[in-house]
């Protein structure tokens, strides 16, 4: 598997995991029963898809975990800001810089 393919799969997995979590979160804060059930069902499907996408390839996921955590952090923060209107504060941005730095160290060295 090429490095670009691995990065693309990890990015897709991060989108699925953070997106599935956002769907479940939306379900928990929705009052209409039908909408709540639809969000829960869709969230479950998206989170199952994440599990499949991240575990299907024959790779050393432990070695790629650092870059995956970076992708997940960035995607989750973007969803939080764009979907839930929760802009990251200074502690999250500073901590996120450490997450990104740690992911680079784990992936490169």
Secondary structure as UniProt FT lines:
FT   HELIX           3..28
FT   HELIX           33..56
FT   HELIX           61..84
FT   HELIX           90..108
//
